[in-house]
Amino acid sequence: MLLDKLDEIEGKYDELTKILSDPEIFSDYTRSQKYSKEQSDLEEIVNVMLKRF
């Protein structure tokens, strides 16, 4: 159950990384800030998870 949730978080983080790697996203400041914040919120969890697994 917990591992499933962690996989879900990692998947969302990867999805946001892909979105933010597209330069076109930065033409919409509001969306780019939203995605950047969401990715930042998940980053610590993903980094800890990657170190442990």
C-alpha positions as CSV (number, residue, x, y, z in Angstrom):
1,M,0.0,0.0,0.0
2,L,2.7,2.5,1.0
3,L,4.9,1.4,-1.8
4,D,2.1,1.9,-4.3
5,K,1.7,5.5,-3.0
6,L,5.4,6.1,-3.3
7,D,5.4,4.8,-6.9
8,E,2.5,7.1,-7.6
9,I,4.4,10.1,-6.2
10,E,7.5,9.2,-8.2
11,G,5.4,8.9,-11.3
12,K,3.8,12.3,-10.8
13,Y,7.3,13.8,-10.2
14,D,8.6,12.3,-13.4
15,E,5.5,13.6,-15.3
16,L,6.1,17.1,-13.9
17,T,9.8,16.9,-14.9
18,K,8.8,16.0,-18.4
19,I,6.3,18.9,-18.6
20,L,8.9,21.3,-17.2
21,S,11.5,20.2,-19.7
22,D,9.3,21.6,-22.5
23,P,10.4,25.2,-23.1
24,E,6.8,26.0,-24.3
25,I,5.5,25.7,-20.8
26,F,7.3,28.8,-19.8
27,S,5.1,30.9,-22.2
28,D,2.4,30.5,-19.6
29,Y,3.8,31.9,-16.4
30,T,1.0,30.8,-14.1
31,R,1.1,27.1,-15.3
32,S,4.9,27.0,-15.2
33,Q,4.8,28.3,-11.6
34,K,2.1,25.8,-10.6
35,Y,4.0,22.9,-12.0
36,S,7.3,24.0,-10.6
37,K,5.8,24.4,-7.1
38,E,4.2,21.0,-7.3
39,Q,7.4,19.4,-8.5
40,S,9.3,21.1,-5.7
41,D,6.8,19.8,-3.1
42,L,7.4,16.2,-4.2
43,E,11.2,16.5,-4.7
44,E,12.3,15.8,-1.1
45,I,10.0,12.7,-0.9
46,V,11.4,11.4,-4.2
47,N,15.0,12.0,-3.2
48,V,14.6,10.2,0.1
49,M,12.8,7.4,-1.6
50,L,15.5,6.9,-4.2
51,K,18.2,6.8,-1.5
52,R,16.4,4.1,0.4
53,F,15.3,1.8,-2.5
